[in-house]
Amino acid sequence: MSRWPVGEAEIQAAIDKRDLALAPPNPDHALRLLAEAQSHVQSAKLITDIDPVAAYQIAYSGLRKACTALLAYQGLRATHDGGHVIVFDAVEAQFNGPRGHQAFSNLQRFRQMRNSAEYPEAGVAPAVVEDVEDCIERTEQVLEASRKLLESGQLSEFS
């Protein structure tokens, strides 16, 4: 099977920049990450009204893991330098757009909200219930789209 063609140049540039690294493709790890992401969604739903900031962080973690699953399946992993930023940039480059799924668009805004919750700044409001619900909804969409990609047989090793 040939390499996933969409976003290939962006992924190679991230590898060259050392924001992404090649790793052994790991379908089992990808499935485990999807299961963890689903659990995070359920956990976030349970505490949304009690602790929206914590619920947001949990939902965000689910979103990140659902995206990381796709990269693990391809044999890609974020480096320390690339961090969470490259995870979202990599899936957006590959899986958003005309041949992709809208769920993979504009993911950085969820990371920015998570950073605001984790590292609060004066004048920036913390996450509220509506923010958590938005993140949960997007995470569920990304989970569904990720599962479909993995089940399609179209996604291959990047190397």
Disulfide bonds with the S-S distance in Angstrom:
none
